[in-house]
Amino acid sequence: MSELLLLGQLGVFIHYFKEFVVANNNGKKYDLKRAVPMAVLSSLTTGLLIYLKDDISDLYVVTKFGAVALGYIGNSAFFSFIDVRKPKVTTQ
């Protein structure tokens, strides 16, 4: 499992490093103040999903490549899944 956790964290790093490179290539300043909390949240959700890999195997099979992909898109995938699962509330 530690190998999967490491690969997941590598995916998180790749995601945020890519954002950094794109911002620099476009001549923009990369906002670390905004990126660090999101990176921590992505790291935590990726670790949690990999830890729960047996419980979520019907939804997502965590392999070595899957762990990297989960790290790369894990935060948005996690919150998209939660948004789909929570009951829709409408206000009148």
N, C-alpha and C positions, 0 to 999 in steps of 0.2 A: 504494500500500500504506500510506503514512503516514496517509492519510485513514481507512482501515479501522482502523489501530492507535489513532488518536485516538478514533474512535467506540467501539471496544472498551473503552478506558479510561473513556470517558464512561459506558458501561454499568456498569462496576465502581463508579464514583462514585455513580451513581443507586442501585445496590443498597445500598451502605453508608450513604448519606445517608437512604434510606428506613428502614433499621434504626434510625438515630439518631432520626429523627422519631417513629417508633412508640414507641421507648423513652421519649422525652420526653413524648409524649401519654399514656402509661400511668403517668407519674410515677416512672419508673425512671431510674437513672443508667446512661448508656451506657459500657460498659467498653472504653475505648480500648486498654488494655493487651492485651486479647484481640483486639480488632478490627483493630489495625494489622498484626500478622503475617498474619492471614487476608486482609486487603486487599492486602498485598504479594504473597501467594501467588496470589490471584485475578488480580491485575494481570499477574504473570509468566505464568501459564498462559494467560490471554487473549491476551497478546502472542505467546506461542509458537504457539498454535493459529491465530492470524491469519497468522503467518509461514509456517506449514505448510499454508496454505489449499489449495494445489494438491494436496498429498499426501492431505488428508482430504476432498477434494471428493466422494468416493463416500459418505462418512458425513454430511457437513455442508457445505453450500454457503455460503461467506462472502460475503454481500452487505453493503450499508451497514446495512440493518436487522438482518441476521444478525450483524454485528459488535457492535452495541449489545446484542442479545439474548445473544450469547456472553459479553460482559462482565458482563451482569447475572446470568447463570446459569453462566458459564464454569467456575468452580472446581468446583462440584458435578458439572457435566456431564463435565468432564475426568476426575475421579476415579471417577465412575460407569462411564465407558468403560473405564478401566484395570481396574477391578474386574471388569467383564464379561469382558475379554480375558485376565486372568491365570488360570492353571490353579487349579482348586479343590483345596485340600489338606484331607484329612480325617485326624483323629487317632483312634486306637483306644484 
